[in-house]
Amino acid sequence: PQGARVWIPDHAEVWRVAEITRGYREGDAVLHLRLEDGSVRLELCSPVGPSCAPHLPPLCNPDCLSGANDLVALSHLHEPAVLHS
């Protein structure tokens, strides 16, 4: 959904936080993002798997869980969340 914060892969930083700036609908080819530094980026939503479901970036955890010592407390547990914590 628009306004959601997600992790996107980055060559230099491995993962970067971005905000979705335009609502995503099934079948859209790109995801409109704004990075924390204010720059705009379009991320391709490539189909994967037999169902051709789009590969969307992992969601960020709420700020109150940032740097949590107990990974079980995280709402979203995936590689970028673990590395960030």
MOKAQUI-V991986 format. One record per residue. N is the residue number from 0. PSI is psi in whole degrees, -180 to 180 (* if undefined). OMEGA is omega in degrees with one decimal (none if undefined). Layout:
# MOKAQUI-V991986
n = <N & N>
psi = <PSI & PSI>
omega = <OMEGA & OMEGA>
This chain:
# MOKAQUI-V991986
n = <0 & 1 & 2 & 3 & 4 & 5 & 6 & 7 & 8 & 9 & 10 & 11 & 12 & 13 & 14 & 15 & 16 & 17 & 18 & 19 & 20 & 21 & 22 & 23 & 24 & 25 & 26 & 27 & 28 & 29 & 30 & 31 & 32 & 33 & 34 & 35 & 36 & 37 & 38 & 39 & 40 & 41 & 42 & 43 & 44 & 45 & 46 & 47 & 48 & 49 & 50 & 51 & 52 & 53 & 54 & 55 & 56 & 57 & 58 & 59 & 60 & 61 & 62 & 63 & 64 & 65 & 66 & 67 & 68 & 69 & 70 & 71 & 72 & 73 & 74 & 75 & 76 & 77 & 78 & 79 & 80 & 81 & 82 & 83 & 84>
psi = <154 & 137 & -12 & 144 & 134 & 163 & 132 & 144 & 145 & 135 & -38 & -43 & 2 & -58 & 141 & 150 & 138 & 157 & 135 & 123 & -11 & 136 & 141 & 135 & 147 & 130 & -13 & 142 & -23 & 158 & 126 & 121 & 153 & 125 & 166 & -27 & 3 & -10 & 153 & 144 & 142 & 127 & 127 & 137 & 89 & 139 & 141 & 155 & 174 & -27 & -5 & 31 & 138 & 148 & 106 & 151 & 154 & 144 & 148 & 152 & 157 & 152 & -33 & -18 & 2 & 128 & 24 & 137 & -26 & 108 & -22 & -25 & -15 & 139 & -40 & 118 & 108 & 176 & -52 & -35 & -41 & -46 & -38 & -38 & *>
omega = <179.2 & -179.7 & 178.6 & 176.7 & -176.1 & 174.1 & 175.9 & 179.5 & -178.9 & -178.0 & -176.2 & -173.8 & -177.1 & 176.5 & 176.4 & 177.4 & 176.2 & 177.5 & 176.5 & -174.9 & 179.2 & -178.5 & 178.6 & 175.4 & 179.2 & -178.7 & 176.4 & -177.8 & -177.7 & 175.2 & -178.2 & -173.9 & 169.9 & 179.5 & -178.6 & 179.0 & 177.3 & 179.7 & -178.4 & -179.1 & 173.4 & -179.1 & 178.5 & 175.6 & -175.3 & 177.6 & 178.0 & 174.1 & -176.6 & -178.7 & -177.1 & 175.5 & -177.3 & 176.5 & -179.5 & -177.4 & 179.0 & 179.2 & 173.7 & 172.4 & 175.9 & -178.8 & -178.4 & 178.5 & -178.5 & 179.2 & -179.4 & 178.8 & -178.7 & -176.6 & 178.6 & -178.7 & -177.2 & 176.4 & -179.2 & -178.3 & 179.5 & -174.7 & -177.8 & 178.9 & 179.5 & 179.8 & -180.0 & -179.0 & none>
